[in-house]
Amino acid sequence: MVTGDPSQIDLRRHVKSGLKEAVELLQDVEGVRFVAFAPKDIVRLPVVQRIIEAYQSGRNLKNETQ
C-alpha cells in the first residue's frame, strides 16, 4: 500500500513527485487500484476543512486560467 496526498507535494520546480510517478506508472498494472478521497471523506476540525476547500478552489481557479 502506498499513501499520499497529491495536494501536499511541495517539491521544487522540475523535481518529479514520486507519488505522481507511481500513479502514472502503475495505473494500468493489473491488480493495482487507486482510491481517491474527497474532502467530505476526511474528518477534520471545521476550520481545517474550510482551509483545505479554499486551497482546492484556488488550485481549480489557477488550472482554469492556464
C-alpha positions in Angstrom: 0.0 0.0 0.0 1.2 3.5 -0.9 -0.5 6.5 0.6 0.0 10.1 -0.2 -1.8 13.4 -0.6 -1.1 15.0 -4.0 -2.2 18.3 -2.7 0.7 18.4 -0.3 3.5 18.0 -2.8 5.9 20.8 -2.2 8.9 20.0 -4.4 11.0 22.5 -6.2 10.2 23.1 -9.9 11.3 20.4 -12.3 11.5 17.8 -9.5 9.1 15.0 -10.2 6.8 13.7 -7.4 7.3 10.1 -6.6 3.6 9.9 -5.8 2.6 11.2 -9.2 5.2 9.0 -10.9 3.8 5.9 -9.1 0.2 6.8 -10.3 1.4 7.2 -13.8 3.5 4.0 -13.9 1.1 1.8 -12.0 -2.4 2.9 -13.2 -2.6 0.2 -15.9 -1.0 -2.6 -13.8 -3.4 -5.5 -13.2 -4.2 -5.9 -9.5 -3.2 -2.3 -8.6 -6.0 0.0 -7.5 -6.2 3.7 -6.6 -8.6 5.2 -4.1 -9.0 9.0 -4.0 -10.8 10.6 -1.1 -12.9 13.7 -1.5 -12.7 16.4 1.2 -16.0 15.3 2.6 -14.5 11.8 3.3 -11.9 13.2 5.7 -12.9 14.2 9.2 -11.1 17.3 10.4 -11.8 20.3 12.5 -14.2 22.6 10.7 -11.6 25.4 10.2 -9.1 22.9 8.8 -11.8 21.6 6.3 -12.5 25.2 5.2 -8.8 25.9 4.7 -8.5 22.7 2.5 -11.5 23.7 0.5 -10.1 27.2 0.0 -6.8 25.8 -1.3 -8.7 23.4 -3.6 -10.8 26.2 -5.0 -7.7 28.3 -5.6 -6.0 25.4 -7.3 -9.0 24.8 -9.6 -9.2 28.5 -10.5 -5.5 28.6 -11.3 -5.9 25.5 -13.6 -8.8 27.1 -15.4 -6.7 30.2 -16.2 -3.7 28.3 -17.6 
